[in-house]
Amino acid sequence: MAAKKGAAPVADSGLGGMDDNVAQLSKGSRVWYRQDATTWVLAEMRDAPSAPPPPADGKAPKKGAAAPPNVAPITLLSGPTAGKPVDAVPVTSLMPANPEMQASISDMTQLSYLNEPSILGNLQLRYSKDAIYTCAGPVLIALNPCKELPLYSEEVQHDYKAVAHESLHTLTPHVYLVAGAAYRAMVREGASQSIVINGESGAGKTETTKRAMKFLASLAGGPGRVEERVLETNPVLEAFGNAKTLRNHNSSRCGGGARRRG
Ligand SMILES: Nc1ncnc2c1ncn2[C@@H]1O[C@H](COP(=O)(O)OP(=O)(O)OP(=O)(O)O)[C@@H](O)[C@H]1O
């Protein structure tokens, strides 16, 4: 299969180059098909990739032009067009799908293929089950549920407090797991720890920070007023750093030009 670089109709995400994945495609393979710039659809290959048909106008390709990519017939498996056959799809718009895609995977490193649609598909599947936290090795991915979930109760905190003193990650991914790991490292090494929380506006950084601080305060607080006092610093910090924006009533990034109303 000779899909040449530069022939892809859409930009590569950089998460496992498309060309690298073409070799994985054969008849019966489950694949992700890039329908447009933002949509991946699960599909099955009806046959192995083959050379593309000659151009309709019969003209020979220009000298030095990149060879067109091989093509394959597929059947769409997900979305409103499920069951629809699509012929002659360029292999450069296909990515191998994980065989374990039916079950959601709590640690991305367990996915057989770590390409963009597999990561997004796994996150989407978990999100549909209100599993907003997913690990990617030591990194925690937190999605904004845009609703209150029963993930932060005293009982849940109690469970994660128990493992905060152990080194094993026996519970499902959670911001408490990350906070607990930082706490454990601080106690073990006797040194300050940092948790980097990153994401676009409205992603949930402030909420995640508050949950982590609350958990840390309750871990270390004991019978005193530590938890209360740590959390009382929030309004002061927010008064200096936060502002209401079109997208977020409590944004920690002020101004910043036009924003989409969310
Ligand atoms: N874990 C969560 N549970 C429930 N609601 C959440 C959660 N995370 C975020 N939200 C909701 O999303 C809104 C935006 O989240 P947040 O203010 O934390 O975003 P942000 O990433 O800090 O945004 P900005 O960069 O603009 O400050 C919150 O006001 C809250 O309503």
The ligand as an ORCA input file, in Angstrom:
! r2SCAN-3c Opt
* xyz 0 1
  N     -16.992     18.397     37.603
  C     -18.010     19.230     37.381
  N     -19.234     18.948     37.876
  C     -20.285     19.781     37.661
  N     -20.213     20.918     36.936
  C     -19.021     21.246     36.413
  C     -17.859     20.435     36.603
  N     -16.823     21.024     35.960
  C     -17.319     22.141     35.415
  N     -18.637     22.292     35.688
  C     -19.541     23.387     35.242
  O     -18.932     24.096     34.168
  C     -18.790     25.485     34.491
  C     -17.456     25.995     33.962
  O     -16.409     25.353     34.678
  P     -15.116     26.155     35.214
  O     -15.499     27.507     35.692
  O     -14.440     25.253     36.191
  O     -14.292     26.258     33.860
  P     -12.828     26.818     33.640
  O     -12.081     25.794     32.850
  O     -12.212     27.206     34.932
  O     -13.109     28.055     32.719
  P     -12.250     29.411     32.542
  O     -10.947     29.036     31.883
  O     -13.101     30.274     31.673
  O     -12.057     29.983     33.917
  C     -18.901     25.557     36.007
  O     -19.471     26.749     36.445
  C     -19.814     24.402     36.333
  O     -21.155     24.820     36.176
*
